[in-house]
């Protein structure tokens, strides 16, 4: 079955009837087999009361005590269904009520017991909507006369029986393998799988890329039908393509992107005017939506992937390479774009803007290093020598081909700084996550991988801006992309048309107050302007305070821990990190993110179908492409059928897009973890300097400063005393020797062992920490802290035995 039940049910919104033919189209059921499968699923859902049939069409039944969520389990067997709705309670599900659901599965849960003040509500899985684990990484073992696979992920509480498929399973015993699930648990029958690939038993046996792809079941190839569709995209612009477009091919146009961008360059820039009279800046975004029609093979595959995933030198693209070649903004090529044309004054204030379908020609392609070298070409030798060597800049003589755009770059840099000032003035904040210059002993591949943190030219997955102290010229692109996303969102809101918005909700005041207590214990005066309300300006002030501290890195990590994840939504909402109350969207990366592609489709719907007056008899028209229409529209801009179609499509896909982005983040983090683990395996027994970045009852986490690698010093390895855990002060304190290990302390650690596949680095403290004062020794330990400490040590003793 090519579609999941979650994808099917996403097409049922409100109380509307949906015809099977409409579902066939949306789920890409083209042959008799897939149509038959769809009908079987519809019949089954009707039989269990999820759907009801009415005159040949189907409607979904929504029950108050049945909720949808994603299953999250622990290695101890505790499982919760996490609901998508903000503020909803997590539902506890006993292992006996999972009904074969696994960690990560999307499920429908029937609530069987209401929650109380101290206990979560309880429920049981009624229906599995989408399986998260169609394959697993597992160790092969022999059990009696059969072979089984034990998942590497200890949150997956089962074993898979292996069927023979040509692989010599005896030779695979104790090896790590990629196992595809052939059949999920059925009654008393265990899950059945087959070995797709044996990965080996050490770090060198398979590439990190392969391991990550297998672990997260990432597609490494496009279906043949999708590749063929991409090959069918036009190589050159046709005369008909230019109809109704603003021709900007004569404007000097540049792109600035990373060296690894390849064919995925989404954005280009133009600028006219000067600092005195103001600027007219053009932000031009590849018009991929012009070529990719809804529900085609290309569109369906892009929707399923949701986003491109960056795994070192490899990229799992949302669209095939051929599509990138046709639409990416390559130098010397004429390209179709959607442009935001903004008039900005010298203070960075937007005076007015337009959104237009355009055609451009890129004159120069720059990478960030080249742009930085041009912007700072007048620096003194002393200033140049003072810059860290993390990002080597090209010598001035190599920049001569770009002399025609030197002044353009200067103007763009001034403009970006003015726009940044406006962003900070409204309360937004920048996170200063320290960038790293890696020592010679770190391999160039790892160094390059860890230095490449940002794949998108906007606020990205964190929800807040991360400044680049080594490449300030990067802000040229970043600030303009943020502004374009913001203005497009404001325009869609004014026109009251459907859209996909980027929402970054405000942190919980209770979480922030806990952070402030901890920060206060570290000697930093921090507070909220309003005790029970959190504003972005509070974080701006905290970031400034942290910058004055020797433990800025740790404090920034703590600040990040209070963030709520950024999500996609069909309703505009707050974007905390950017200090925007009225809405924000993603528009500037349609080659790499599906939400951006959807926003482009809304704009095209406005260009093609938008009503610029209340009735055909009205003489008062507005310009739907200009901010001049804001506040003047009191009618439906889009025809009812177009409006409804967009609303239904967006409602069906918005949760999936958030989940795919999270999957990309997890995969990218896994690759980084594997690279670090492989590197640290080579340094077992060596001693490094580190910084304590977290303290728990079971030990403390140390980031090795030279390498940006984190490991754990387990409390059981602290043999010199009995250490008490103080959660409020985030520290472990020795009862007799008065030694303490607290958040922000510097320590010396020895690498004890490395579990490569689990990315776990065990360390032993050999020096550092601090001495507790008399007042600190007299601080009472709570009963909960003592019990947690004893339980941790008992578990460690059991594991040692």
N, C-alpha and C positions, 0 to 999 in steps of 0.2 A: 504494500500500500504506500503510494508516494506521498500521501498527505497524512497528517496526524488528526486525531479527534479534536485537538485544540484548534488546529487550523480550520477544521470544518465548523465547529461551534462559534468561532470568531465571526462568522458571517451572519449570525443571528443576533441582531441588536433590537432592543426594546421588545415590542410585541408584534413585529412584522412577520408576515408569511413569506417564505422563500421557496421558489420553485427549484426542483432538482436540476433543470437545465441551467439555471443561473449558477448553481453550485458546481456543475460539471465544468463550466467555463472558468470560474474563479479558482478551482482546484486543479485545472489543467488535465481533466479526465477526457482523453481523446479517443481511446480505443475501447472496444467492447469489454475487455477485462477490467479496466479501471472504472468504467461506468458501472459494471456489475458490482465491483467492490464497494463503490460509493453507496449503491442501493442496499447492500448487505448492512453497512454501517448505519444507514438511516433507519432501517428496520429494527436493528438492535437498540438504537437510542430511543426509538419510539416504544419499544417493548419495556425498557427499564424506566420510562417516564421522564426522560430528558427532553424529548421532542414529542409534539403532538401533530397528527396529520389532519389537514383540513382542505377538502376539495383538491387533492393532489399536491398541495404545498405543505411545507412544514413550518412550525413555530416552536420556539424554545420555551420550556416551562422553567421559570425561576422560582425556587423555594427559599424561604427566609432562613431555614436552618441548614441549607447546603451552600457552601462557599468554595471558591476556587483559590488554589495556592500552590506554592512550590515547596516540595518536601526537602527539609534539611535535617539530616541525621548526624549523630555523633558516633564515635567508635564504640561507645558503651551501649548503644541501642536506643538512645533517647531521640525521638523524632518529633518535629514540629512542621506544620503546614504554615508557610509564610504567605500571608495575603498581599496582593498588589496594592490594595487601597490604603492610602496613608492613614496611620493612626489605628488601623485594625489590629486586633489581638492575634498573636500566634496561637495556633491550636495544637495542643499536645495529642499525639497519636501513639498509643501503645503498640509494641511490636506485633502483638496478636491481632491488631486492627489495621495493619498496613495493607492487607489483601494483595500481597506480592509487589507492592510499590517499593521503589528503591530511592535512595538519596538522589535528589536533583529532579525527580519526576514531577511533572505538573499534574495535579490531581483535583478532583472534586471531593470535598470532605463533608460528611453529614455530622453536624455538631450534636453530640449525645449528652453532654453535661456543660452547663453554663459555668463560666469562670467566676472566681471569687476574688477578693482583694489580694489574696496571696497566691492563688493558683490560676493557671491558664485554663481556658475552656478545653474540653476534651472532645475528640471526634474519631470517626473511622473513615477510611478511604472508601468512597462509593464508586468512583470511576477513575481510571488512569487516563488522562487526556493526552499526555505526550511523554514518551520514554526519553530520558536524558542519556541513557547509557546503551546505545546500540552496539557498542564495543567497549572493551575494557583492557587495561594493562594488568596482567596477572602472572603469578608464578605457577608453573605446571608441576603437578605432583601425581604420584600413583597412589590410588586408594583401592586396596584389594585388587580386583582384576580390571578396574576402570581407571581412567585418567581424569583428573579434575584440575580446575584452575582457580586459584585463590586470588581475588582482586588485590592489587597493590594498595588501593585506596581503602583504608580500614573503616570507612563509613559505609561501604557496601557490604552488607551483612549476609553474605551467601557464598556458595561455591558453585562453579559452573561445570557441569558434566561435559566432557569433550567427546565429540564424535570424530571418527577417523576421516580425514579428507586428503590423504596423500602425504601428510606430514608424519615423519617418524616421531611419535610422541615419546617413545622411550628416550631418544636422544635429547628431547626438550625438557626432561625432568630437571627441576630446580632452575630452569632458565626463565627469563622474563619474556613473555609473549604478548602479542596483540591478538586478542580473542574477540571474534565477532559473535554476537548473540544470534543464534539461529531460531531459538524458541524461548520465550520468557516463561517463568514458572506457570504451570498449569495443573491445578488441583494438587495432588501429592507428588507430581513430577517436578524435579528440580529444573532450573534453566539449562538449556543445551547450547553449546557453542562449538566453534571450530577455530583452530589456530590459523590466523591469516599471515602472521609473520613471527618468527622467533628473533628476538632482539638481543639475546645473549645474557651474560651475567656480570658484565663490568661496563665501566663508562665508555670504553673505546669500541664496544661491540656494535653500537648503532649511533647515528648522529642525533644530536639534541632535537633537531628539526623533526626527524621521523618519530622520536619518542613523544614529543608534544602533539604532533598530528594524530598519533595513535591514541594517546590519552584522552584527547578532546574530540576525537572522531571528526577531524577537520578534513574537508574535501581538498585533495591535492590536484585534482583535474576537473575540468568542466565537462559536462555531458557533450557528446558529439553534436547534438542538435543545437546546443548553445554556441559552440565554437563555429558551427556553420552559419548561424544567425549573425554572429559578430563579423565573420568574413563578408557577409552581404552588406555591411554598412558602406556607404559611399566613401571613396578615397578623396574626392575633391568636392568643393561646393558647386552646386548647380544653380542656374539662374533662378529657378523657382524657390530655392532656399532663402534667397535674399528678400523676398517679397515681405513688405511691412516692417523691415528692420532698419534701424538707424545705422548708417554706414560710418564707422569710425576708423577705417583702415588707414587713413592718412595721419592719425595721431601717433606720436612716438609712444610705443607701448613696450613694457618690460614685464618679465616674470622673475620672481625671486623665490627660490625653493632650496631644499636640501640637496646634497649631492646624490642621494640615493632615491630621489623622487622618480627617476626614470621617465616613463611615459605618462605618469599620473599627475600632471600639472593642471590644477583646476582653475587657478586664478591669475589674472594679469592686472597691471596698473597703468593708468595714465594720469597726468596732472597738467593743468593749465593755470596761469595766473601767478601771483607772488604773495609774499607775506604781508605786504602793505595793503593790497586791494582784496585779498582773499583768494582762495583756491577753488577750482572746479576739479575735483578728483573723480576718476572713474575706476570702479572696482568691477572687473569683468570676469564672469564665472562661466566655465564651459557649459554649453547648452546640451547636455547629454539627453535630456528629456525630449528634445526635438526628434531624436532618432529612436528612442526606446519607447514603444507603445505599451500601455498597460496590458497585462496578461499574456504577453508574448513569451517565448522561451527565455529570452534575455532578461525580461522583467521578473519572471517568476524565480529564476536562479538568483538574481540580485537581491530580491526580497528575502529569499531563504537565508542567504549569507548575511545580509544586513549591513555588513561593514567589511572593509579590508582588514586583514590581520598581519601585523609586521613581526616576523620572526627572524631577527638578525638580517642576513643578506637575502633571505627568502621572504616573499610576500604572497599570502593567500588572498588574491584579489577578489573584490566583489564582482568585477566585470572582467571578461577575457582581455588579454593583452591587445588583441586586434581592435577592440572597442576603444581602448586607451589611445592607440595609434591614430584612430580616426577623429577623436574628440579632444585629446589633450592639447593644451595651448603651446605648441612647439614653435620655436623661433623660425621666422620666415614663412610660416603657413597662415593662410586665411582660415579663421575659425568662427563658428556661430557661438554667441555668448548671450547671457542675460546680464545686463549691466545695471549697477546702482551708481547713478551720477549725482554727486553730492557737492553742494556749494557750502564751503566752510570758511569762517573768518580766521584771523590770525590767532585767536584764543582757542581755536579748535571747536567752536560752537557751530552746530549745523544750522544753516539758514533755510535751506530747502533741499529736496532731493526728488529724483525721478527713478523709476525702474523701467527699463526698456529692453526689448529684444534687439540685439545688435550683431554686427559683424566686425571683427578686428583682425589685425595682422600684428603678430609679436615681432618686434625689431631686435630685442636683446634678451637672452636668457642668462640670469645670474644665479650663483649659489650664495648662501649666507656669508661665506668667507669673503667672496669678491665684493659683495655689497658693503661689508664692514670695512674692507680695505679702502674702498672709494670714499666712504663717509669720513674716515679718519686719515685721509691721505695728507692732511696738513699738520698732523701731530708732530711734536718735536721728537728727536731721537730718544730723549729721556723718557717721554711718555710711552713711546713704543716699547722701550726696554722694560718698562714696569709692568707691562701686560703679561698675564700668565700664558704659557705656551700650549694650552690645551687645544686650541683651534688655530693651527698655523695659517697665517694670512698670506696670500700671494704677494710677491714684490710689486712695487708701483709700476715697473716697466712692463709687467704682464697685463696691466690694466688699460694700456693705450687704445685697444679696440673699443673701449667703452667711454672714451672721452666725450663723445656727443651727448651722453646721458649723465655726466658728472653733476651738472647743475640740477638735473631732474632728481637724482638721488638725494642731493642736499635738501631740496624742497620737500621731498617725501619724508625725509627723516625729521625735519623741523615740524612738519604737519603731524607726524605720528606722535611726537613728544607733546604737542599741544592737545591732541585728542586724549592721550594718556592722562594729562593733567585734569581734563574734564572728567574722565572716568574716576580718578582718585578723589576729585572734589565732591562727587556725589556719594562717596563712601566706599567704593570698591577697594580691594586690597590686592597686593601682589605677594605671593609666597616666595620666600627666598630659600629654596631647597638647594643647598650648596652643590655646585658642580665640582667635578673632580678632575684633577690632573693625575693620571696614573703613573706609578713608577715604572722604570724600565723592565722590572721583572714580570710585570703583567703582560700577557700576550697581546699583540696589537689587535687581534680579533675581539678579545674580551674588552679591551679598553675602548675600542670603537663602539662596540655594542652597548656598553654601559653609559657612554657619553651621548648616545642618540636616544633621548627620552621622549621627544615630541614628534608625532606623526601628522598632526593637524595644526593649521595655522590659526587656531582660536583657543578657547579656554580648555578644550580637550576633556578628558574623562574626569579629571579632578574637580572640575567645576569652578576653579579659580585660576588666575594667571600665575604662572611660574616664570620669574624673571631670569633672563640669561645674562649673567655678569660678564661673560666672555664675548658674547655677540649682541651688543645693544642694537645693532642694525636690524636684528630679527624683528624688533618691534615695529618696523615699517609695515611689514605684512600683518603681524598679529593685531595691532591696534586697528588697522583698516578692516580686517576681516571681522573683528568683534563689532565694529561700528556697522558694517554692512548687515550682519546677522540681526543686530538690534533694530535697524531701520526697516528691514523687510518684515520683521515681526510686528512692528508698530503699524505698518501699512496694512497687513493682513487683518489685524485687529480692527482698524478703522473701517475697513471694507466689510467686516463681519462675514468673512468667508472661512471655510474649513482650513485647518492647517495642522501641522505637527510642531509642537513647541518643545523647547528644552527647559525643563524645570529643575531648579536646584533649591530645595526647601531649606528653610531656616533651621539651624541646629536647635535641639531641645535646651531650654534654659537650665534644666537640672544637670545635663551633661556639662554645660559650660561652667556652671557654678562649681562642680567637682574639679574641673580643670583649674579654675581660679584658686581653689584651696590648695591644690598641689603646687601651683606656680608660686603661691604665697609662701609655702613651706620651703621653696627654693630661693627665697629672698627677693622676689620680684613683686612689686606693688602693681596689682592688676585688679580691675573692677569693670562692671557693666554700668553704662550710663543710667539704665533703668533696670532695677533688680531682677524682674521677672520677664524682661523682654530683651531679645538679642538682636542687635543691628550689625550690618556689615562694618559700620564705622568702629564698633568695638573690636572687631578682628583687625582692622587697620591699625588701631592703637596698640593691640597686643603684638602684632608683627613688628612694629617700631620698637616696642619695649624689648622684645626678644633679640632684636638685632644688636642691642647693647650688652647682651649677656654672653658669657663664654660657652653657654650650653644652648646656643640658638638652634642648632640642628635638632636636639632632643625636644625642645619646646615646640618647634615647628611640627614635628611628628605628632606630638600630643594634640596640637591644634587640629591637625588633619583627622585625628581619631574622633573628633566631635562632628565632623562633616556628615551630612546625609548624602547618599549617592544621588547624582544627577540622573534624571529619567526623562523619557519622552512622554508627552501628553497631548491629547487633542484639545485641551483647554489651556489658555495662557496662565502662567503663574509666576511666582517670585523666582528670580535667579539670584540667590544669596551672594555667591562669589563675585558677581558683577554688579551687585547692588541695583538690580532692576526690579521694579515692582510690577510693571505692566506687561511683561512678556519678552521672550527672547526665542530665537529659532536657529536652526542650523541650515544654512543656505549655500555656504561657500565651498563645500567639498562633495559635489554630486558624483564624481567618479569613484569616490572612496566610501561614501556613506549613503545608505538608502533614504534616510529621512530628508536629506538635502535634495535628493532627486524628487521626492514627493512634493516638497515646497516649490520646486521649479514647475511641477505640473499645475499647481494651484495658480501660479503666476501666468502660465500659458492659458489657463481657463479664463482668467481675467482679460488677457490680451484678446482672446478670440470671442468670448461670450459675454464679457462684462457689459452691464447696462449703465451708461453714463448719465442717465436722467430718469426721473421717476416714472414718466409715461412717454409714449411716442409723441404725444401732443405738447409735452413740456418743452419750452425754449431754453430753459436753464440747464446747461450741461456742465459736467465736471470732467476733469482729466483724471481718469482712474489710474494713470501711471505716475501721477505726481502727488507729492505731499500737500499740494494746494487744495486737494479735495477733502482733506481731513476736517471733520466736523460738519460737513455739508451733506452727508449721505443719510437719507432716512428711508431707503427702499432696499429691496433685495438685489444685490449686484449681479449674482449669478442666477440663471434659470433654475427653477425648482429641481428638475431632474439632475442637472449637473451638480448642484449643491448637495442633494441627497446621496448621489453616487460617491462623491468625495468623502462625505461624512462617514458613510458605511465602510469604505475602503480604509480610512485612517483608523477608525475604531477597531477594525479587525486586525490591524498589524502593529499597533503602537506598543503593546506589551512585549510582543516578539522582538521588536527592534531594541528595546531596553535589554532584554535577555541576551541578544546576540552581541551587543556591545560589552556586556559583562563577560561573556564567553571569550571575546577577543582579549580583554584585559587579563583574564586568568591564564590564557594561553601564552601571552607575552610575558607575564610574570613567571610562568613555569620555565620558559626558555632561559630567562635571566637566572633563575635559581639553579638550573642544571649547569649552566656555564660557570657559575660561581662555585658550585659543588665540585665540578671537575677540576677547576683550578686549585681549590683548597685540598683536594686529595693529594696533590703533588707537594703540599706543604704540611702534611701531617707531622706533628712533633715540633714545628717551628713556633716561636714566640712572637706575638705582635702586640702593638699598643691598640687599645680600644676604648670605646665610650659606652657606658651603660645606657641603653635606650628604652628599657622596660624591665620592671621587676614584678614577679609573681611569687606565689607561695612555693612553687617548685624550683625556682631559680631566677636568674636574671639574664637578659639578652644583651649581647655586646656587639656593637658594630666596629669591625676592625677598620680603623680610620684610613689606613693606607689603601684599602681595597674596596671600601663600601660593601663589605660582606658581613652578614650578621650570623651569629651563632649563639648557642645557649650554654651557660654555665649552670649545670644542675645543682640543686642544693645538696644532694647526696655527695657531691665531689668536694664540698667544703668540710674537710676532715678536722680542722683545727679547733672547732667549737660547735655548739648548738646554736643555729641561727634562727631568730624569731622574725616572722614576717609582719611588717607594718604596712598595711594597704593604704592608709591615709597619707603616709609620707613616702610611699613607693620605695621601700628599702628593706633589706635583710640586716639584722643586727645580732652580733655575737653576744651571748649572755655573759661570758667571762672576759674575753679579750677586748671587748668594746669596739671591735672592728665592725664596720658597716659597709654595705654595698648599696648605694642609693642612686636614684635616677640622676644622670649627668656626671657621675664619678668617672674618672679615668682609671683604667686598669690595664695590667699586662696579662695576656692570656696565651695559653698554649693550645694548639689544635690537637685534640685528643683523637677524634675519629670523624669520618664523613660518610653518611648514607647518601650515595649519589642519587638514586632514583627517588628517594623521599626528600631530597634536598635539605637534609638535616645535618648541621655542623655542630658537633659537641666540643665544647671548650673547657679548659681548666684554668682557674684563676691562679696566677703565680706571683702577683704583685698588684699594688695599687689599692683602690678603695679609700676609705677615710676613717677617722676615729670619731666615735660618738661622744658628744659632750655629756656632762652629768644630767642636764635637762633632758637630753634625748634618751638617755638610759632610763630615766624615770617615767617616760611616756608609757601609759598602760597599754597592754596588748588586749585586744578584744577576744571574747570567747570564740567568735567565728574565725578569727585569724589563727588562733591556736589549734582549733579543730582542723582547719584546712591544712595547716602545716603538718600536723601529725598524719593526716590522711595521705598527703603527698609523700612523706618519708616511708610510710607503710607500703605504698604502691612501688616505690623505688626499690625497697628491699625485696618485694615479691619478684620484680623483674630481674634483679640481680641473681636470685636463686634459680 
